[in-house]
Structures are given as C-alpha cells and as structure tokens.
C-alpha cells in the first residue's frame, strides 16, 4: 500500500507541475476577440560608412610596420618603381613619426624621380631629425647641389 500511495502522490505532483508549466504560456496569449497586432517593418539603416570616414586600416604608431615599409620601399627602388617606393617611405613616416631614416630614402626616391624640391624637403627633414648623422655632410652637399639645379631650371 505504501508503494501505491507514493506513486499516486508522484502522479499528482507531476500533473500539477504540467499545469503550472503551461500556465505562463496561457497568460501570454492575446484575447480571442482582440485584432492581431500589426508590427511595423524595421526601417533599414542608411549606410554611413564611406572610405573617407571609416576607421583607419592600420594603427598610426607602428614602428615594426615602419621598418617593413622601409624594407619594401628599398626593394621597389632597386626594382625601379619610384612611385611605389615613395608611397612606402611616406607610409613609414606616418607609422613612426620622428624617425629619420624614411626621410633619407624618401629624398633618394624623389631625387631619382626628378622631383628635386620634394627631395630637398625630405633630405632637410632627415637632417632636422638626425642632425649628427654620419652621412650628414654628404646630404648637405646633395641639398646644395639640388638647390643649384633648381635655380638653373628657373633661369
């Protein structure tokens, strides 16, 4: 008899549990006479991302990237692609501001391309950042020579 009583209590509890489990679902059903709720379709958001306003692809300060840019820029210079070399050296100056070496190579690339004014600016920036450079005298002579060439072209 004891076993029968346990089984009946267990069945009663299980039935009550099922009723209570279904009770929240019943509470959420809308009334039968209420009209179906109309949902507005969400409006699509306008695309505000543009190449000009999006986040930068690379972090501003990245000394390792600057070194890699110099290495690749030197490769392009050796290959003869001065535009690609100039792009890489300029990227190196952005990645590590205050670093003199990219300006030296930038000056060489501009000089090889025939852009003498930009070469003078790059060489001068190199000397400003690294005034006691071992090759400082050589660079100063280059700057003087380039100034003379620029003056000859003006006349």
Residue pairs with C-beta under 8 A, 6 or more apart in sequence:
30 36
30 37
58 65
58 95
60 94
60 95
61 95
61 96
61 97
62 95
62 96
63 95
63 96
63 99
65 91
65 92
65 95
65 96
66 91
66 92
66 93
66 95
66 96
66 99
66 102
67 92
69 88
69 89
69 91
69 92
69 95
69 102
70 88
70 89
70 92
70 101
70 102
70 105
72 88
73 84
73 85
73 86
73 87
73 88
73 89
73 92
73 102
73 105
73 109
74 85
74 105
76 82
76 84
76 85
76 88
77 85
77 105
77 108
77 109
77 112
82 109
82 112
82 113
83 113
85 105
85 109
86 106
86 109
86 110
86 113
89 102
89 103
89 105
89 106
89 109
90 102
90 106
92 99
92 101
92 102
93 99
93 102
93 103
93 106
96 102
98 129
99 129
100 125
100 126
100 129
100 130
100 133
101 126
103 122
103 123
103 125
103 126
103 129
104 122
104 123
104 126
104 135
104 139
106 122
107 119
107 120
107 122
107 123
107 126
107 139
107 142
108 119
110 116
110 118
110 119
110 122
111 119
111 142
111 146
116 146
116 149
116 150
116 153
117 150
119 142
119 146
120 143
120 146
120 147
120 150
123 139
123 142
123 143
123 146
124 143
126 133
126 139
127 133
127 136
127 139
127 140
127 143
130 136
133 139
